[in-house]
Amino acid sequence: MSPKFPLATSSWDEKEQEALQRVIASDMFSMGQEVKTFEAQFAKQFGSTYAVMVNSGSSANLLMTAALFYTKTPKLQRGDEIIVPAVSWSTTYYPLAQYGLHQKFVDIDLNTLNYDLDQLEAAITDKTRAIMVVNLLGNPNDFARIKSIIGDRDIIIIEDNCESMGATYQGKEAGTFGVMGTYSAFFSHHISTMEGGIVVTDDEELYHVMLSLRAHGWTRNLPKFNKVTGEKSDDPFEESFRFVLPGYNLRPLEMSGALGQEQLKKLPGLIEGRRANGAMVQRELGQHPLFMIQQEIGHSSWFGFSLVLRPDADMQRPELVKRLMAAGFECRPIVAGNFTKNEVMQHIDHSIHGSLTNADYIDANGLFVGNHHYPITEAIAALKAL
């Protein structure tokens, strides 16, 4: 039986169906003009110079990480220290491990679910070369404070914004505060291209590196004058199978590019609907006796609604899950909880700064339920009655 209040629902209509049929009629399915058009539209809509579409948000994180190693003067090297939050999705961390970075885990704030900024400040040392900023469940970080903490030190910011498309901080789009930022267009996210991800950047060299890494590390998709090889030959045959970087096949399908174009048109309305629900949740559930809700930074795009049991609540999480399921809710842990508790950590070079008290707390006492682009008054009333 389908849940009454699911985690995710479709925002497609006849426009997406027509986009799919357009691609089918073209008989061109691998990455081409539809993807290129979507990339240009995405970059413009989010105020970024360049956008590179890939086949998932996870691949976007991989491409973003890899690109830092292949500029003419590499921005990172194996063994460098990168600070990461203790709560995020697995593929925030995996590319960093696969490229040999030392990950220093820092606690999160119990209210915002993003970095505990005092802990972040204390964690930075002379060894720190980068900070992975994750905007959790639609909530942007306090980038003014983060940039103040960094000051004039040579520390790179990269953003995993896969859960927070459409969030803004001081009028600027989340995902555009670092040298690169990633987005996801998976079914359950703010827009859906079936599977899909995007990396944005204002750095032309990083953009060219990603164009090569995305497709086998070859030169075929690079412009004639580029910052990877300098100048390409005018002979397309010579350039067709010329490999210059150790790349991947992360290319999206034309269907995903076509779907993305239609979804981008709807995005402002989709975000508006989610924010209206977020305002209602804050108003109706802000003082709920059982659980705390996420504290908004800037303007959240409200991916979902976290429910964290209060310390004085006479209930354990299994009972809350049982009540939610009985009321018709689909629910999940808050992303992956305290990620350092996973067995996979034995394969990841890492250290832990201080204690992860808040990450531990939400790992044991937190979960989230879905938000949508349409009004969810009945769901909010059901949560209020718990």
N, C-alpha and C positions, 0 to 999 in steps of 0.2 A: 504494500500500500504506500502511495506517495505521501510524504509529510504535508500537512496543511500549510506549514510555514517553512518552505525549503530554504536552503542556503543561497541558491542561485536560480534565476529564471531568465528566459530569453528576451532580448529586446529586438529581435528580428521581425520584419514584416515583408510585404511584397517587394520592397526595395532591395533587400538582401537576396531574395529569391531571383529577382531580375538580374542582379549582379552576377550570381552564380551561372545563370543561363547565358549571360553575355560571354563569360569565359568558356563555357561549354561550346557555344556556337563558334567561337574563335579557333577552337581546336589547338590552343596554345596554353599549356598548363604549368610549365616550369617558369621560374622567375623571369619577369619581363616588364612590359610597360605598365601593367596594372600596379605592380609593386612599386615601380619608380614613381608613379603618380601619387600613390599613397604616401610614400616617404616625403615627397615635396610638400604635400598637404599637412602631414603630421608636423614636420619641422616648423612650418609657418604658424600652425595653430598653437604650438607650444613655445614659440618665441626662440627657437633654436636655429642655428645655421644649417646643421646637417642632421639627417635621421637615416638610420640603417635598419631595415626590417629583417628579422630572422624568423626561425620556425617556432620559437617559444620564448617566454621570459627567462627561463633557465639558460637557454642558448645566448640570450642577450647578456646575461651576467658573465658567461664564459667569454664571449667576444669582447666585452668591455675589459675584463681582466687581461686577456691575451694581448690586447692592443697596447697596453702599458709597457710590454716587454719588447716591442718591435719598432719603436720609433728610432730615428737615427741616433739619438742619445736616449737610451731606455729610461723611462720614468721610474721603473722598479726593477729590482733584480732578485733572483732567488735568495732566500734567507732574510729579506727585508721584513720589518715588522709592520703589520697593519692591524689597527684596532677595529674590532667588530662588536656589535651588541650581542648579548647572550640569548636574545629571543629573536629568531627570524626563521625563514624557510631554509631547507637543506642546501638548495642551490645558490644561496647567498655565499655559503662557505666553501662548497666543493671546488669551484674554479680557483679560489685563492690557494687551497691546498694543492691542487693539481699543478699550479705554477710555483710551488715551493715557498710560499710566503709563510711567515710565522704569524699566526693569528692570536692576538691578545683579546680575550673576552672581557667585556665590561658590563656591569649590571644595568638594568633598565629602571626607569621611573615607574612606580606602581600606578600612578594616575594617568600619565600620558602613554605609557607602554613603549616610548622611545627611550633614547639614552638618558641615564641619570647623568646630568651634565657635570655635576661636581665630581663624580667618579671618572667621567671621561677626562676632565681636566687633570685629575691626579694621575691618570694612567699614561699620559703622554710623557715620553722621555726623549733623550737625544737619539734613541734608536728608532723612534716612530717615523715611518716614511709615508704612511697613508692612513686614512680613516674611511671605513665603509659606513655610510650613513643609510640606515634603513627606515623608511617612513611606513610605520606599521598600521594596518587596517584603515588606510586612508588618511592618517594623521601626519602632517609634515612636521619635521623637527624644527627646533628653534635655531635656525641657521645664523642669525645674528650673534647669538651666544657662542655657537660653535666656531664661527670665524674669529670672534674675539679671543677665544681660547687658543686658537692656532697662532694668532698674531702674525708676525713676520717670519715664522718658521717655515721651512720648505717642506710642507706636508700636503699631500694630494688628497682631495676629497673626491670620492666616487659615490654614486647614489644607487641603491636598489629601491626603485620607486614602483615596483611591480604591483603592489597593492594600493597604490595611491594616485593613479591617474586622475588629473583634474583638481588635485589639492593645490592650494596656493599658500605662500607665506609672504606677507608684505607685498602682495600684488604680483609675485613672481611664481611661475609654475614649479611645483616640486618635481625633481628630476633634472632641473637645469642649474642647480647650485654648484655642482662639482664639475670636474673636467669632462666627465661623462655621466649619464644617468640612464637607467633602464626602465622599461615598461612592459607589462604583459597584456595580451589580448586573448587570454584563455577564456573559456565559456563563462566561468564564474566571476570574471573581472568586469571592469567598468564598460569596456567595449569587448566584443567578441569577434574574432576572425577564425573561429574554430580553435586552432592553435596559432600562436603568433607572439612575437616580441619585437621591441624596438629599442635601439640605443640612440641617444641624441648627444651631440657635442658641438662646440663652436670651434674646435681645433681641427684645421684642415688635414694636418698630418695624421692624426688619430683616425679621422674619417677615411683617408685613403688606405691606411693600414687595415681598417676593418673591412673595407670593400674587398681587399685581397684575402684576408683571413676567412671571411664568410664563405668563400667559394674556392676551396682547395689550396689557397695560397697562390693562385695564379694571377696573371696580370690582365686577363681578358676584360674585367669589369673596371679597370682603372682608366682615368682620363689620359689622353696622350701625354700631357705634362702633369706629373704627379710627384708626390713627396716620398714615394717608395723606390721607384726605379729612375726617377728623373724624367727621361723622355722615352716613350714607347716607339717601337718601329711602326712604320705606316703599313707594314705587311700584316694583315690580320691572321694569316696562316702561321707566321712565325710567333705571334703573340697568343695564339689560341691555347697552347699547352706549355706556356712558359711559367715555371713555378719559382717563386722568389721567397715565400714565407711558409712556415710549417702550419698550414691552415686546416680547415674543417669543411664539411658540407653542412652549413647552417641555413641554407637558402629556404625562403618561404615559397609557397605556391602562388600562382596568379589568382586563384580563388581567394586566398587570404588577403591579397592586396586589394582586390575588387570589393570584398566585404568591408575592409577597413575604410574605404572611401565613404561608403554609406553610413557606417557606424560613427565616423568622425562628425558627419552632419548632425547626428542626433546627440553627440556627447554633451553639449551644453545643457540640453533638456534632461538628459540622464543624470547629470551631476546635480542639477537643480532639484530633481525629485528626491535624490538621496539626501541632499542637505535639508530638505523640508522634513524628511523622516528623522534626520539627526537632531534637528531642533526640537521635534516632538519628544524624542527619547530623552533628551536633556531636561526638558520641562516636566515630563511625566515620571521619569525613573531616576532623576538625579538624587533623590533622597530615599530610594528604596531601602527597606530595612534589611534585606538579605544580601544585596550585592552592590558593588561600585561600578560605575560606567566610566568609559574612557574620557579623559579631560582633553578638550580640543586645543591644539596649537594652530594659530593662523586660521585657515579655512580648510577643514577636513573634507574629503570626498566620501567619507563614511562607507568604506568597503563592507563592513559588518559592524555589529555591536558586541563589544566585549562585556562580559558579566563576571566580575571577580568577587567571590564571597567575602563579606566583611569579616574581620577578625573575631567580632563578637557574634557572628551568625551561628545559630544553633543547628548547623547543617554541614555535612561534608559534600564534596562535589558529586559523588555518585548519586546521592539523593536528589541534588539539583538536576542532574542529567535525567534522572527518572521522571521528575516532575515535568521537565521541558518536553520530553518525548511523549508523555501522556497528554500534554496540551497541544501536541501536533508539531513541535519544533524539531527541525534538523539542527544539530549543533556539533561543534568540533572544539578541540583544544585551541588555545590562542597560538596560532601558527604552529610552531613545533615546541612550544614551552621553552624550558631551559635546555638549549640544544646540547650543552656540554654533557648532559646525562645520557646521550645516545651512545650505543656501542661503537658507532663509526668513529668516534673521537680517537680511538686507538690508532687510526690511520692518518690523523691530522696533527701537524706540528702546531702546538698551541701552548698558551699559558693563560692563567686566570688572574685578573687584577682584583685584589682584595677578595671580598665575598660577593656571591650572586644572590643575595637575600631576596630581592624582589622578583628576580627571575624564578627562584625556587618557589616563591609564594604563588605566583600565577601558574606555575607548572602544576601545582597541587590543587589550586583553588579557582582557576580561571577557565573560561570557555567563551566561545562567541556564537552568535546567531546571525542569520542573514539580514541584509538590507537590500532594497530594490529601488528601481527608478519610479515606481508607482506608490501611491499611499499605502501604508501598512498599519492603519489605525487599529484594526482588529488584533494584529499581532502585538502591538504595544500595549493594548488593553489586557491581553492575556499575560504578558510579562508583569504588568503592574499588579495583577491579581495573585501572583505566585506567593 
